[in-house]
């Protein structure tokens, strides 16, 4: 509870001028971004500067150069045209979420930046449509905050002891209660303990009493489940231990450049159009083939690797290296493979 209160108080205090809150927010890293965005309107320049400091360690050299270079620009256009202007006129390596709604792209924006760092123009662009940006895949990815950043930090694991342990054990016993309300209350309290309840639930799942065992097993699955990741995040291959040959494949994809403009084409079709002409060995998993999600994209002279990552992640897909080729499938299937160490 104390951690939650701090998460809520620090951003508001910082936006109100309290510099002592800055260190705590920096330490929370990506988990402080969405709370900060929620109070950005109170002090836009102050909050945006801190947000940049939190994000900056993940930026590529090209992205940092674009963010720090001083520019003069004025826009009175649609959001989409302004984003294209920053990308083409000032070499900002911007990639926009392909699933960004059309009405958001059509938002009217009007702002002017005179001899200021490129970051301030990007901040103004994002504020105009309640969007945000992240440094991912060596580029600057723009989307809604909920698709860029995690909702909350992983629950802190505290070992149960004393009265807390005794209360939790009593709740396990109540899972077999004939009183529906008592049983439901016990279940809610055990679920609220999160990962701290795992040892107790493991024991309970082996109990002879079927109801207690079943309830503990179900609660155990939830307690072990990590918080949901953001839509845009490190690609699957980045979490693999790559051999020399595999690393060479990735480096080649970083250098390969692609131009493609399609509307409402299935992702499977996008992959074929971009990978086959460049003779990139790949395989498309069964789960991905069954979904048939369509996407509209417009990439001009874009490195292949970030283009693949943004397009796949935007649609709930991911990719890894498997048996010397790129393997694409749904996020769920890729996570299963990575968890199995294959």
MILUMVEX-382709 format. One record per atom (N, C-alpha, C): x negated, y, z negated; residue number from 1; atom name. Coordinates in steps of 0.001 Angstrom, whole numbers, plus 500000, padded with zeros to 6 digits. Example, Ala and Ser with C-alpha at 12.3 -4.5 7.8 and 13.67 -1.06 7.14 Angstrom:
% residues 2
486810 494310 492200 1 N
487700 495500 492200 1 CA
486800 496700 492200 1 C
487150 497750 492920 2 N
486330 498940 492860 2 CA
487100 500030 492130 2 C
***
This chain:
% residues 342
499161 498798 500000 1 N
500000 500000 500000 1 CA
499125 501254 500000 1 C
498044 501241 499190 2 N
497145 502393 499136 2 CA
496512 502663 500485 2 C
496103 501592 501190 3 N
495484 501747 502513 3 CA
496482 502368 503476 3 C
497736 501920 503431 4 N
498758 502470 504315 4 CA
498960 503953 504052 4 C
499009 504352 502776 5 N
499196 505761 502438 5 CA
498053 506608 502944 5 C
496836 506097 502836 6 N
495675 506837 503328 6 CA
495743 507022 504834 6 C
496172 505955 505540 7 N
496302 506038 506996 7 CA
497290 507122 507396 7 C
498359 507281 506590 8 N
499375 508269 506907 8 CA
498943 509669 506511 8 C
498190 509802 505407 9 N
497834 511109 504876 9 CA
496647 511740 505582 9 C
495628 510956 505892 10 N
494398 511511 506463 10 CA
494627 512297 507749 10 C
495366 511777 508746 11 N
495570 512535 509980 11 CA
496277 513867 509742 11 C
497320 513856 508921 12 N
498060 515073 508648 12 CA
497191 516089 507920 12 C
496394 515598 506975 13 N
495500 516490 506232 13 CA
494455 517097 507154 13 C
493903 516283 508030 14 N
492891 516784 508958 14 CA
493482 517826 509897 14 C
494665 517542 510442 15 N
495321 518490 511352 15 CA
495624 519806 510647 15 C
495823 519727 509327 16 N
496097 520929 508549 16 CA
494869 521697 508129 16 C
493664 521195 508511 17 N
492434 521926 508219 17 CA
491531 521309 507184 17 C
491889 520135 506675 18 N
491079 519476 505646 18 CA
489953 518677 506299 18 C
488736 519225 506271 19 N
487597 518548 506896 19 CA
487155 517301 506136 19 C
487540 517198 504862 20 N
487123 516027 504085 20 CA
487781 514743 504604 20 C
488868 514877 505355 21 N
489555 513702 505897 21 CA
488865 513164 507150 21 C
487975 513945 507723 22 N
487341 513574 508998 22 CA
486558 512257 508899 22 C
485777 512113 507838 23 N
484916 510936 507718 23 CA
485725 509655 507634 23 C
486817 509709 506873 24 N
487661 508521 506741 24 CA
488283 508135 508074 24 C
488688 509129 508853 25 N
489304 508857 510148 25 CA
488288 508292 511134 25 C
487074 508815 511091 26 N
486016 508281 511950 26 CA
485727 506829 511597 26 C
485738 506527 510322 27 N
485440 505170 509868 27 CA
486532 504187 510311 27 C
487776 504648 510357 28 N
488876 503785 510792 28 CA
488827 503527 512293 28 C
488092 504361 513030 29 N
487895 504149 514458 29 CA
489191 504141 515243 29 C
489339 503153 516130 30 N
490496 503091 517024 30 CA
491821 503031 516274 30 C
491789 502509 515043 31 N
493038 502394 514284 31 CA
493567 503746 513811 31 C
492756 504785 513858 32 N
493224 506111 513450 32 CA
493764 506921 514628 32 C
493594 506398 515854 33 N
493948 507200 517031 33 CA
495447 507460 517144 33 C
496257 506453 517031 34 N
497708 506673 517166 34 CA
498271 507556 516039 34 C
497845 507381 514774 35 N
498280 508331 513747 35 CA
497832 509763 514035 35 C
496638 509940 514589 36 N
496170 511284 514938 36 CA
497009 511876 516075 36 C
497322 511060 517057 37 N
498143 511550 518167 37 CA
499518 512003 517679 37 C
500002 511363 516635 38 N
501315 511714 516101 38 CA
501342 513111 515484 38 C
500164 513623 515083 39 N
500107 514969 514472 39 CA
499363 515958 515363 39 C
499055 515554 516595 40 N
498255 516400 517481 40 CA
498886 517763 517713 40 C
500208 517832 517775 41 N
500875 519109 518067 41 CA
500618 520167 516997 41 C
500231 519737 515788 42 N
499965 520699 514713 42 CA
498694 521488 514959 42 C
497734 520859 515590 43 N
496456 521522 515871 43 CA
495787 520800 517041 43 C
496271 521022 518273 44 N
495816 520244 519434 44 CA
494304 520239 519648 44 C
493674 521400 519621 45 N
492233 521461 519899 45 CA
491425 520733 518833 45 C
491809 520929 517587 46 N
491095 520300 516470 46 CA
491229 518774 516524 46 C
492444 518290 516740 47 N
492676 516844 516772 47 CA
492033 516222 518006 47 C
492141 516881 519161 48 N
491553 516327 520382 48 CA
490035 516194 520278 48 C
489399 517143 519609 49 N
487943 517072 519442 49 CA
487549 515865 518601 49 C
488310 515591 517542 50 N
488027 514412 516715 50 CA
488318 513135 517481 50 C
489410 513105 518231 51 N
489739 511931 519037 51 CA
488601 511611 520005 51 C
488027 512637 520593 52 N
486915 512435 521520 52 CA
485713 511825 520798 52 C
485427 512305 519598 53 N
484296 511760 518835 53 CA
484526 510291 518482 53 C
485776 509917 518233 54 N
486083 508520 517923 54 CA
485902 507637 519157 54 C
486320 508141 520305 55 N
486288 507356 521543 55 CA
484902 507319 522208 55 C
484131 508368 522016 56 N
482896 508599 522772 56 CA
481909 507433 522802 56 C
481705 506689 521708 57 N
480724 505593 521755 57 CA
480985 504560 522850 57 C
482216 504456 523332 58 N
482550 503457 524358 58 CA
482392 503997 525777 58 C
482038 505265 525918 59 N
481987 505896 527241 59 CA
480745 505496 528027 59 C
480912 505337 529344 60 N
479773 505090 530232 60 CA
479057 506413 530495 60 C
477881 506338 531078 61 N
477125 507558 531386 61 CA
477905 508456 532345 61 C
478528 507839 533336 62 N
479288 508621 534314 62 CA
480470 509326 533661 62 C
481145 508629 532762 63 N
482292 509221 532076 63 CA
481849 510356 531158 63 C
480760 510148 530430 64 N
480252 511198 529547 64 CA
479837 512433 530330 64 C
479203 512211 531467 65 N
478773 513345 532295 65 CA
479981 514168 532752 65 C
481040 513488 533145 66 N
482246 514181 533601 66 CA
482937 514917 532454 66 C
482876 514358 531264 67 N
483551 514964 530115 67 CA
482817 516190 529584 67 C
481495 516221 529749 68 N
480708 517321 529187 68 CA
480400 518422 530194 68 C
480485 518119 531489 69 N
480197 519137 532513 69 CA
481240 520254 532443 69 C
480800 521495 532520 70 N
481725 522627 532465 70 CA
482401 522833 533823 70 C
483712 523018 533765 71 N
484472 523194 534998 71 CA
485463 524345 534835 71 C
485923 524845 535956 72 N
487006 525826 535987 72 CA
488084 525273 536908 72 C
489276 525134 536376 73 N
490338 524517 537166 73 CA
491689 525056 536722 73 C
492618 525129 537650 74 N
493970 525562 537339 74 CA
494956 524686 538104 74 C
495946 524181 537396 75 N
496949 523320 538020 75 CA
498355 523852 537755 75 C
499161 523845 538772 76 N
500595 524106 538682 76 CA
501232 523130 539671 76 C
501359 521884 539225 77 N
501706 520796 540149 77 CA
502348 519658 539383 77 C
502507 518526 540044 78 N
502943 517328 539338 78 CA
501761 516757 538566 78 C
502100 515952 537570 79 N
501037 515323 536779 79 CA
500136 514481 537678 79 C
500721 513725 538581 80 N
499956 512830 539452 80 CA
498965 513607 540317 80 C
499403 514741 540851 81 N
498510 515543 541686 81 CA
497373 516147 540869 81 C
497680 516541 539637 82 N
496641 517099 538778 82 CA
495597 516039 538435 82 C
496058 514820 538153 83 N
495121 513724 537861 83 CA
494243 513439 539066 83 C
494845 513435 540256 84 N
494076 513210 541487 84 CA
493082 514331 541705 84 C
493469 515562 541346 85 N
492565 516693 541507 85 CA
491334 516584 540631 85 C
491530 516168 539376 86 N
490387 515984 538481 86 CA
489490 514862 538976 86 C
490094 513831 539523 87 N
489329 512678 539988 87 CA
488498 513016 541230 87 C
489091 513709 542172 88 N
488397 513949 543449 88 CA
487514 515188 543442 88 C
487992 516258 542813 89 N
487241 517517 542857 89 CA
486119 517589 541830 89 C
486274 516860 540722 90 N
485276 516965 539658 90 CA
484654 515619 539303 90 C
484848 514634 540173 91 N
484216 513312 540018 91 CA
484494 512666 538676 91 C
485682 512899 538135 92 N
486057 512203 536902 92 CA
486473 510777 537260 92 C
485819 509775 536682 93 N
486145 508374 537027 93 CA
487444 507922 536371 93 C
488551 508524 536811 94 N
489861 508271 536202 94 CA
490573 507105 536889 94 C
491138 506224 536084 95 N
492032 505176 536569 95 CA
493336 505308 535793 95 C
494439 505433 536501 96 N
495745 505596 535873 96 CA
496440 504242 535793 96 C
497075 503998 534683 97 N
497854 502779 534479 97 CA
498820 502587 535652 97 C
498693 501499 536404 98 N
499602 501268 537541 98 CA
501066 501157 537137 98 C
501324 500885 535874 99 N
502690 500749 535401 99 CA
503232 502035 534779 99 C
502504 503130 534937 100 N
503001 504401 534438 100 CA
504271 504770 535202 100 C
505368 505092 534504 101 N
506641 505363 535186 101 CA
506552 506513 536192 101 C
507328 506417 537235 102 N
507329 507439 538280 102 CA
507740 508806 537741 102 C
508677 508835 536797 103 N
509090 510139 536278 103 CA
507986 510802 535458 103 C
507123 510000 534846 104 N
505967 510559 534140 104 CA
504979 511141 535136 104 C
504735 510417 536196 105 N
503818 510904 537239 105 CA
504342 512196 537877 105 C
505655 512350 537906 106 N
506259 513527 538540 106 CA
506419 514706 537578 106 C
505987 514535 536325 107 N
506103 515612 535341 107 CA
505404 516879 535840 107 C
506068 518015 535693 108 N
505462 519295 536089 108 CA
504428 519710 535047 108 C
503226 520012 535485 109 N
502169 520450 534571 109 CA
501624 521801 535016 109 C
501253 522593 534045 110 N
500688 523907 534334 110 CA
499664 524240 533256 110 C
498401 524261 533630 111 N
497356 524629 532675 111 CA
496135 525161 533418 111 C
495304 525874 532669 112 N
494121 526497 533250 112 CA
492957 526328 532285 112 C
491821 525937 532813 113 N
490600 525783 532028 113 CA
489497 526573 532723 113 C
488847 527457 532006 114 N
487823 528319 532599 114 CA
486473 528074 531930 114 C
485547 527550 532712 115 N
484179 527317 532254 115 CA
484145 526576 530911 115 C
484888 525484 530861 116 N
484965 524663 529660 116 CA
484635 523210 530017 116 C
484241 522412 529026 117 N
483938 520996 529309 117 CA
485125 520282 529961 117 C
484808 519347 530848 118 N
485850 518596 531532 118 CA
486802 517910 530575 118 C
486314 517567 529389 119 N
487169 516925 528397 119 CA
488412 517758 528102 119 C
488261 519065 528046 120 N
489399 519919 527698 120 CA
490461 519906 528797 120 C
490029 519786 530043 121 N
490998 519671 531142 121 CA
491735 518337 531055 121 C
491001 517272 530719 122 N
491623 515955 530584 122 CA
492596 515938 529405 122 C
492205 516578 528297 123 N
493099 516679 527141 123 CA
494397 517394 527517 123 C
494262 518495 528257 124 N
495450 519256 528669 124 CA
496341 518419 529576 124 C
495726 517664 530464 125 N
496477 516797 531373 125 CA
497263 515745 530588 125 C
496620 515112 529626 126 N
497277 514068 528848 126 CA
498372 514640 527944 126 C
498099 515777 527322 127 N
499105 516387 526450 127 CA
500368 516745 527225 127 C
500211 517146 528468 128 N
501350 517598 529271 128 CA
502394 516507 529468 128 C
501980 515241 529390 129 N
502927 514132 529599 129 CA
502923 513144 528434 129 C
502386 513579 527270 130 N
502333 512734 526078 130 CA
501611 511423 526349 130 C
500495 511533 527058 131 N
499666 510375 527375 131 CA
498352 510476 526616 131 C
497487 509511 526831 132 N
496158 509545 526227 132 CA
495193 508839 527162 132 C
493916 508875 526819 133 N
492896 508222 527639 133 CA
491973 507404 526750 133 C
491343 506422 527369 134 N
490361 505583 526678 134 CA
489205 505315 527626 134 C
488037 505110 527058 135 N
486870 504738 527861 135 CA
486824 503212 527939 135 C
487168 502690 529102 136 N
487224 501247 529306 136 CA
486698 500896 530693 136 C
486068 499740 530805 137 N
485605 499219 532090 137 CA
484652 500203 532800 137 C
483985 501066 532033 138 N
483090 502052 532625 138 CA
483814 503240 533233 138 C
485142 503317 533032 139 N
485952 504388 533598 139 CA
486720 505123 532495 139 C
487577 506053 532903 140 N
488485 506744 531983 140 CA
489897 506281 532339 140 C
490497 505485 531475 141 N
491808 504906 531742 141 CA
492878 505740 531034 141 C
493890 506171 531789 142 N
494978 506985 531239 142 CA
496259 506163 531196 142 C
496917 506197 530043 143 N
498188 505488 529885 143 CA
498909 506049 528666 143 C
499979 505390 528269 144 N
500667 505766 527042 144 CA
499855 505243 525853 144 C
499875 505948 524725 145 N
499065 505524 523576 145 CA
499306 504085 523137 145 C
500571 503621 523206 146 N
500866 502267 522747 146 CA
500230 501196 523627 146 C
499860 501538 524859 147 N
499213 500567 525747 147 CA
497685 500650 525655 147 C
497184 501720 525038 148 N
495740 501916 524942 148 CA
495160 501518 523588 148 C
495958 501685 522528 149 N
495407 501551 521183 149 CA
496216 500587 520326 149 C
495544 499891 519404 150 N
496261 498966 518503 150 CA
497196 499735 517578 150 C
498249 499057 517176 151 N
499259 499689 516323 151 CA
498770 499855 514895 151 C
498050 498850 514396 152 N
497593 498901 513010 152 CA
496353 498033 512840 152 C
495625 498312 511773 153 N
494416 497548 511483 153 CA
494784 496157 510967 153 C
493883 495186 511157 154 N
494150 493862 510586 154 CA
494346 493962 509079 154 C
495232 493164 508550 155 N
495503 493201 507111 155 CA
494244 492848 506328 155 C
494014 493590 505266 156 N
492853 493320 504424 156 CA
493115 492073 503584 156 C
492178 491141 503609 157 N
492347 489891 502867 157 CA
491867 490092 501433 157 C
492781 489952 500504 158 N
492456 490072 499082 158 CA
492756 488735 498421 158 C
491795 488186 497723 159 N
491994 486883 497072 159 CA
493021 487020 495955 159 C
494012 486172 495991 160 N
495044 486205 494960 160 CA
494502 485622 493655 160 C
494798 486304 492571 161 N
494342 485839 491264 161 CA
495305 486349 490195 161 C
495212 485750 489019 162 N
495997 486221 487888 162 CA
497490 486218 488142 162 C
498145 487335 487767 163 N
499601 487438 487896 163 CA
500048 487347 489348 163 C
499243 487917 490275 164 N
499609 487883 491694 164 CA
499639 486450 492214 164 C
498670 485647 491804 165 N
498616 484242 492230 165 CA
499786 483464 491618 165 C
500068 483734 490358 166 N
501163 483040 489684 166 CA
502504 483369 490342 166 C
502684 484640 490705 167 N
503927 485054 491356 167 CA
504076 484403 492722 167 C
502964 484319 493449 168 N
503005 483699 494774 168 CA
503312 482214 494674 168 C
502742 481544 493699 169 N
503023 480116 493501 169 CA
504498 479901 493157 169 C
505021 480823 492354 170 N
506439 480717 492003 170 CA
507326 480906 493236 170 C
506906 481795 494137 171 N
507668 482019 495368 171 CA
507637 480792 496269 171 C
506514 480094 496281 172 N
506437 478859 497074 172 CA
507477 477857 496577 172 C
507615 477753 495263 173 N
508600 476825 494705 173 CA
510023 477238 495079 173 C
510250 478538 495166 174 N
511598 479044 495468 174 CA
511988 478823 496934 174 C
511042 478436 497772 175 N
511362 478156 499177 175 CA
512304 476961 499309 175 C
512422 476195 498217 176 N
513306 475027 498215 176 CA
514577 475300 497416 176 C
514793 476575 497077 177 N
515930 476940 496235 177 CA
517254 476768 496989 177 C
518291 476381 496255 178 N
519616 476267 496853 178 CA
520265 477637 497022 178 C
519721 478638 496317 179 N
520215 480007 496414 179 CA
519603 480666 497652 179 C
520437 480943 498656 180 N
519940 481488 499926 180 CA
519213 482811 499733 180 C
519774 483678 498903 181 N
519172 485001 498681 181 CA
517806 484875 498008 181 C
517713 483997 497013 182 N
516444 483781 496311 182 CA
515396 483217 497262 182 C
515823 482281 498105 183 N
514909 481677 499068 183 CA
514398 482726 500083 183 C
515309 483580 500545 184 N
514928 484610 501502 184 CA
513984 485642 500908 184 C
514228 486020 499643 185 N
513358 486982 498970 185 CA
511951 486411 498794 185 C
511880 485143 498422 186 N
510578 484494 498241 186 CA
509814 484447 499565 186 C
510519 484112 500624 187 N
509884 484063 501944 187 CA
509350 485436 502351 187 C
510121 486492 502109 188 N
509711 487856 502464 188 CA
508463 488267 501695 188 C
508423 487915 500399 189 N
507259 488295 499584 189 CA
505999 487554 500035 189 C
506145 486279 500366 190 N
504985 485513 500836 190 CA
504512 486030 502194 190 C
505448 486387 503073 191 N
505069 486929 504378 191 CA
504327 488257 504234 191 C
504751 489066 503258 192 N
504118 490370 503036 192 CA
502669 490236 502556 192 C
502316 489105 501988 193 N
500937 488894 501517 193 CA
499961 488718 502673 193 C
500469 488368 503858 194 N
499611 488227 505037 194 CA
498549 487165 504855 194 C
497332 487421 505370 195 N
496247 486429 505307 195 CA
495858 486033 503887 195 C
496158 486896 502897 196 N
495803 486565 501514 196 CA
496518 485311 501025 196 C
497651 484990 501638 197 N
498433 483831 501205 197 CA
498023 482539 501893 197 C
497070 482604 502823 198 N
496721 481425 503629 198 CA
496336 480200 502786 198 C
495425 480310 501802 199 N
495079 479099 501026 199 CA
496290 478465 500342 199 C
497172 479300 499793 200 N
498353 478801 499105 200 CA
499325 478150 500090 200 C
499473 478751 501261 201 N
500383 478206 502271 201 CA
499846 476906 502864 201 C
498521 476804 502974 202 N
497923 475555 503461 202 CA
498264 474405 502521 202 C
498176 474673 501224 203 N
498543 473645 500246 203 CA
500029 473320 500352 203 C
500834 474368 500445 204 N
502280 474171 500511 204 CA
502729 473398 501731 204 C
502033 473584 502850 205 N
502419 472886 504086 205 CA
502207 471377 503992 205 C
501503 470920 502955 206 N
501239 469482 502774 206 CA
502134 468875 501694 206 C
503036 469698 501169 207 N
503903 469215 500095 207 CA
504858 468129 500590 207 C
505314 467297 499664 208 N
506255 466235 500007 208 CA
507656 466782 500262 208 C
507985 467897 499564 209 N
509300 468501 499762 209 CA
509362 469083 501174 209 C
510245 468557 501985 210 N
510269 468915 503407 210 CA
510509 470414 503617 210 C
511448 470987 502878 211 N
511780 472405 503084 211 CA
510591 473298 502750 211 C
509921 473009 501639 212 N
508744 473798 501256 212 CA
507640 473639 502294 212 C
507402 472410 502719 213 N
506344 472149 503703 213 CA
506628 472872 505015 213 C
507876 472797 505485 214 N
508225 473442 506756 214 CA
508123 474962 506673 214 C
508635 475531 505581 215 N
508587 476984 505410 215 CA
507142 477478 505291 215 C
506335 476762 504548 216 N
504923 477153 504388 216 CA
504179 477058 505723 216 C
504478 476019 506500 217 N
503837 475859 507810 217 CA
504198 477026 508731 217 C
505464 477435 508703 218 N
505899 478559 509543 218 CA
505255 479861 509090 218 C
505206 480072 507785 219 N
504568 481286 507246 219 CA
503067 481286 507511 219 C
502474 480105 507489 220 N
501039 479978 507737 220 CA
500697 480415 509154 220 C
501524 480025 510118 221 N
501304 480437 511511 221 CA
501333 481951 511641 221 C
502283 482597 510977 222 N
502390 484050 511032 222 CA
501220 484726 510325 222 C
500788 484163 509205 223 N
499688 484760 508443 223 CA
498370 484705 509205 223 C
498204 483682 510031 224 N
496964 483531 510803 224 CA
496967 484337 512095 224 C
498148 484800 512479 225 N
498267 485508 513752 225 CA
497655 486898 513649 225 C
496700 487238 514510 226 N
496088 488576 514443 226 CA
497077 489635 514932 226 C
496858 490903 514555 227 N
497725 491965 515065 227 CA
497665 491992 516587 227 C
498760 492330 517245 228 N
498736 492374 518710 228 CA
497711 493356 519241 228 C
497010 492957 520287 229 N
496013 493827 520899 229 CA
496703 494832 521809 229 C
496000 495897 522116 230 N
496514 496853 523083 230 CA
496541 496194 524462 230 C
497336 496741 525356 231 N
497421 496203 526720 231 CA
496063 496302 527408 231 C
495435 497472 527312 232 N
494120 497682 527920 232 CA
493046 497483 526853 232 C
492107 496594 527133 233 N
491097 496217 526144 233 CA
489953 495554 526895 233 C
488995 495050 526166 234 N
487884 494349 526808 234 CA
488423 493166 527600 234 C
487960 493028 528832 235 N
488402 491913 529673 235 CA
487903 490591 529098 235 C
488592 489503 529477 236 N
488243 488195 528949 236 CA
486784 487819 529142 236 C
486236 488129 530321 237 N
484845 487734 530599 237 CA
483869 488405 529646 237 C
484246 489579 529099 238 N
483365 490300 528185 238 CA
483233 489592 526842 238 C
484116 488651 526573 239 N
484052 487899 525318 239 CA
483474 486507 525523 239 C
482954 486276 526725 240 N
482287 485002 527003 240 CA
480774 485135 526865 240 C
480141 484033 526574 241 N
478677 483996 526614 241 CA
478288 483605 528026 241 C
477834 484581 528789 242 N
477557 484344 530201 242 CA
476116 483913 530432 242 C
475973 482911 531292 243 N
474643 482507 531708 243 CA
474102 483489 532730 243 C
472883 483266 533177 244 N
472237 484187 534115 244 CA
472999 484276 535433 244 C
473436 483151 535955 245 N
474178 483149 537227 245 CA
475519 483858 537089 245 C
476195 483634 535952 246 N
477483 484277 535725 246 CA
477326 485786 535582 246 C
476292 486198 534870 247 N
476040 487634 534705 247 CA
475767 488293 536051 247 C
475131 487558 536946 248 N
474844 488093 538278 248 CA
476139 488326 539062 248 C
477121 487432 538872 249 N
478426 487597 539532 249 CA
479087 488888 539062 249 C
479036 489147 537769 250 N
479639 490359 537206 250 CA
478943 491605 537733 250 C
477632 491579 537796 251 N
476889 492734 538299 251 CA
477242 493026 539757 251 C
477455 491977 540520 252 N
477840 492160 541922 252 CA
479207 492830 542020 252 C
480127 492418 541150 253 N
481475 492989 541165 253 CA
481464 494461 540748 253 C
480513 494828 539916 254 N
480397 496230 539509 254 CA
479952 497106 540669 254 C
479198 496513 541577 255 N
478653 497284 542701 255 CA
479569 497273 543918 255 C
480339 496189 544073 256 N
481266 496110 545201 256 CA
482330 497199 545092 256 C
482627 497824 546208 257 N
483596 498913 546223 257 CA
484794 498512 547077 257 C
485994 498921 546625 258 N
487208 498541 547333 258 CA
488117 499754 547508 258 C
488839 499783 548614 259 N
489889 500776 548849 259 CA
491157 500013 549202 259 C
492210 500287 548458 260 N
493464 499569 548701 260 CA
494641 500443 548271 260 C
495669 500454 549095 261 N
496893 501179 548770 261 CA
498074 500275 549105 261 C
498810 499839 548080 262 N
499965 498969 548300 262 CA
501098 499421 547398 262 C
502305 499066 547774 263 N
503473 499404 546963 263 CA
504315 498152 546722 263 C
504572 497895 545438 264 N
505409 496754 545033 264 CA
504943 495434 545643 264 C
503664 495181 545522 265 N
503093 493920 545989 265 CA
502774 493059 544772 265 C
503072 491775 544865 266 N
502758 490857 543764 266 CA
501259 490882 543483 266 C
500900 490769 542218 267 N
499487 490829 541829 267 CA
498682 489749 542539 267 C
499293 488599 542748 268 N
498603 487531 543488 268 CA
498185 488048 544861 268 C
499060 488796 545524 269 N
498737 489371 546835 269 CA
497640 490403 546740 269 C
497646 491214 545684 270 N
496598 492215 545480 270 CA
495241 491528 545331 270 C
495206 490458 544551 271 N
493949 489732 544343 271 CA
493414 489165 545661 271 C
494299 488620 546459 272 N
493866 488071 547749 272 CA
493327 489166 548674 272 C
494014 490315 548710 273 N
493599 491412 549585 273 CA
492253 492003 549189 273 C
491959 491975 547897 274 N
490705 492583 547444 274 CA
489543 491591 547353 274 C
489831 490353 547022 275 N
488755 489390 546777 275 CA
488341 488601 548017 275 C
489302 488221 548844 276 N
488960 487406 550004 276 CA
488056 488126 551007 276 C
488309 489403 551365 277 N
487419 490074 552316 277 CA
485984 490202 551810 277 C
485830 490231 550477 278 N
484491 490355 549900 278 CA
483902 489005 549530 278 C
484617 487952 549913 279 N
484155 486576 549710 279 CA
483805 486296 548243 279 C
484686 486716 547370 280 N
484514 486458 545936 280 CA
485257 485169 545587 280 C
484535 484176 545119 281 N
485168 482917 544727 281 CA
486080 483149 543535 281 C
487324 482696 543644 282 N
488262 482913 542553 282 CA
489344 481837 542546 282 C
490016 481747 541417 283 N
491124 480808 541262 283 CA
492233 481509 540493 283 C
493462 481278 540881 284 N
494605 481905 540218 284 CA
495375 480834 539459 284 C
495505 481020 538157 285 N
496146 480043 537297 285 CA
497633 479874 537570 285 C
498161 478746 537157 286 N
499559 478407 537436 286 CA
500533 479373 536781 286 C
500248 479789 535545 287 N
501164 480686 534836 287 CA
501275 482030 535549 287 C
500154 482537 536056 288 N
500181 483803 536792 288 CA
500971 483657 538085 288 C
500751 482556 538780 289 N
501451 482348 540050 289 CA
502964 482297 539856 289 C
503399 481808 538700 290 N
504835 481674 538444 290 CA
505510 483009 538141 290 C
504741 483994 537635 291 N
505362 485245 537190 291 CA
505754 486157 538345 291 C
504887 486330 539322 292 N
505207 487146 540487 292 CA
505364 488628 540208 292 C
504737 489143 539154 293 N
504823 490573 538837 293 CA
504262 491414 539980 293 C
505019 492459 540345 294 N
504588 493348 541436 294 CA
503989 494629 540883 294 C
503130 495253 541672 295 N
502454 496467 541231 295 CA
502217 497392 542424 295 C
502200 498691 542144 296 N
501857 499680 543172 296 CA
500534 500326 542767 296 C
499549 500302 543666 297 N
498238 500870 543341 297 CA
497691 501655 544522 297 C
496805 502573 544190 298 N
496123 503361 545217 298 CA
494714 503642 544723 298 C
493774 502808 545149 299 N
492370 502960 544767 299 CA
491553 503253 546011 299 C
490762 504298 545947 300 N
489911 504659 547068 300 CA
488453 504660 546622 300 C
487660 503795 547269 301 N
486227 503675 546955 301 CA
486004 503449 545463 301 C
486751 502506 544927 302 N
486667 502196 543498 302 CA
485876 500902 543294 302 C
484950 500871 542331 303 N
484249 499620 542031 303 CA
485254 498502 541748 303 C
484974 497326 542254 304 N
485926 496220 542190 304 CA
486251 495781 540764 304 C
485252 495729 539903 305 N
485465 495186 538564 305 CA
486476 496003 537737 305 C
486301 497324 537593 306 N
487317 498075 536837 306 CA
488692 498051 537491 306 C
488729 498002 538836 307 N
490012 497933 539528 307 CA
490743 496638 539157 307 C
490017 495526 539107 308 N
490616 494250 538731 308 CA
491113 494286 537288 308 C
490300 494858 536400 309 N
490649 494881 534984 309 CA
491905 495711 534729 309 C
491968 496902 535298 310 N
493134 497768 535075 310 CA
494387 497150 535665 310 C
494288 496637 536879 311 N
495462 496056 537536 311 CA
495974 494835 536781 311 C
495064 493964 536389 312 N
495475 492744 535675 312 CA
496042 493066 534300 312 C
495329 493854 533528 313 N
495801 494155 532181 313 CA
497131 494889 532187 313 C
497322 495771 533145 314 N
498580 496520 533228 314 CA
499775 495587 533386 314 C
499544 494429 533969 315 N
500638 493492 534262 315 CA
500654 492271 533345 315 C
499821 492280 532297 316 N
499830 491156 531359 316 CA
498941 490003 531768 316 C
497954 490260 532620 317 N
497032 489227 533076 317 CA
495611 489543 532606 317 C
494735 488572 532753 318 N
493327 488767 532392 318 CA
492497 487813 533241 318 C
491182 487887 533107 319 N
490327 486989 533881 319 CA
489028 486712 533161 319 C
488469 485560 533480 320 N
487199 485108 532919 320 CA
486384 484487 534048 320 C
485191 484062 533710 321 N
484380 483279 534648 321 CA
484489 481814 534253 321 C
484822 480982 535247 322 N
485020 479572 534970 322 CA
484509 478756 536144 322 C
483572 477870 535856 323 N
482984 477011 536883 323 CA
482459 477831 538067 323 C
481818 478951 537742 324 N
481155 479757 538767 324 CA
482053 480679 539561 324 C
483334 480760 539190 325 N
484248 481629 539927 325 CA
485118 482422 538954 325 C
485716 483497 539472 326 N
486653 484258 538657 326 CA
487935 483460 538500 326 C
488418 483392 537266 327 N
489653 482670 536997 327 CA
490665 483645 536413 327 C
491820 483799 537070 328 N
492866 484735 536658 328 CA
494075 483972 536138 328 C
494643 484486 535048 329 N
495881 483902 534537 329 CA
496527 484901 533579 329 C
497637 484500 532972 330 N
498285 485386 532013 330 CA
497372 485572 530800 330 C
497595 486652 530065 331 N
496797 486911 528859 331 CA
496885 485735 527897 331 C
498076 485181 527745 332 N
498258 484064 526814 332 CA
497407 482862 527203 332 C
497385 482533 528473 333 N
496598 481373 528925 333 CA
495098 481626 528796 333 C
494677 482843 529121 334 N
493250 483173 528987 334 CA
492823 483113 527529 334 C
493681 483607 526627 335 N
493361 483559 525198 335 CA
493220 482119 524716 335 C
494063 481237 525224 336 N
493966 479822 524839 336 CA
492625 479233 525275 336 C
492205 479590 526493 337 N
490930 479073 526996 337 CA
489774 479589 526165 337 C
489803 480898 525879 338 N
488719 481498 525079 338 CA
488685 480921 523669 338 C
489858 480688 523094 339 N
489919 480120 521742 339 CA
489363 478712 521708 339 C
489518 478006 522838 340 N
489004 476640 522918 340 CA
487541 476559 523288 340 C
486939 477717 523585 341 N
485518 477757 523915 341 CA
485185 477201 525269 341 C
486181 477124 526165 342 N
485942 476537 527499 342 CA
485457 477603 528452 342 C
***
